[in-house]
Amino acid sequence: QVQLVESGGGLVQAGGSVRLSCSASVSIESINSMAWYRQAPGKQRELVALISRGGATMYADSVKGRFTISRDSAKTSVYLQMNSLKLEDTAVYYCNGNDMYWGKGTLVTVSS
């Protein structure tokens, strides 16, 4: 069973930046893809960014140019660098592996 633990959420002002981390209990090279999802209050969970085992990335249109997904050289963590944050980025952010494994989420609140 793969365990994923997110960290780095909190309160940030609009226009600011925050970096989320996802620590995996296994090497992420054993996982085909790692992703970040988010769920805003009253809305469905949505895909934010994904990185494949080969390093290819994809982003939701709403975050392109502002968010960057990456992984560390030790291949045990995945990150989401979030810049130019907007009020609508407020959500619980979840780490996901292979569309099967989920972390418990970390809350990011963007204030005006």
N, C-alpha and C positions, 0 to 999 in steps of 0.2 A: 504494500500500500504506500503510495507516494503522499507525503505530507508537505503542504505549502504554507508558509507563514509570511504574511505581509507586515510591513512596517513603514513608517514615514508619513502617515497621514496627519492631519491637524487643521488648524485654522490659518488661512492665508488671505491677504488682501487681493482684490482684483488687480491684475497686472503683475502679480508676483509669481514666484516659482516654488515648486516642491518636488522632491524626488522620492518616489516610492520604491521600496525594495521587496523582493519576494525570495525567500530562502527555501530551497528544496531539500528534502531528506535524501535525495539521490542525485547523481550527476544528471544535469538537464540534457546531456548528450544522449541519454537513454530515452528521452522524451522527444517525440517528433516535432512538437510545437509548443511554445509557451505563449501565453497571451494575458492581457489585462482586459477585464470587463469592468463596467460600472453600472450601478443602479441608482438612479435619482429617486427622490420621494415620489411615489405615485406613478412611477414609470417602469417599464420593463428593463431587464438587464440587457445591456448592449455591448458589443465588442468595441474596444477602444484601439488596441494595437496587438500585433502578433509578430512573433519571430520564430522562424523555422529552425530546425536543427542545422540547416545549411547556412543560416544567417540572413535569409531573406526576410524582409519586414513588410508589413502592411498596416495601414492606419484608417480609421474612420475619417470621413471627409471633415467632420466637425473638429478634428484635432490635428489635421495635417499641417505641418509647418510649425506647430507649437509643442507637440509631444514627441518624445523619442524613446523607443524601446531598445534596450541593450542587455547584454549579459556579461558576466565577469569572466576573466580568463580561466579561472578555476572551474567554470561551468557548473556552479552550484547556486547561482543567484541570477535573477533577472530584475531589471530596473525599468522604471518609467519616469523619465525626466519631463516634468510638466512646466512649461513656461507660458507667459502671457495669459495667466489664468483668468477665466471669465466666471461670472456668477453661475452660469449654466453648467459649469464643470463640477459643481457641488454634487457629490454622490459618494456612495460606498464603492470603493475600488477593490476588485477581486482578482487575484492571481489564478490562472487556470493552466493546466497541463493536459495536452492531448484531448482537450474537450471532455475530459473525464474527471480530473482531479481539481479540487477547489480549495482555496484558502478561505478563512473566515471573513476576510475583508478588512479594509481600513478606511475610515471616514475622512474625506477631504471636504472642508467647508470653505468656500470662497466668499469673502465679505466685501461689501462696497466701502 
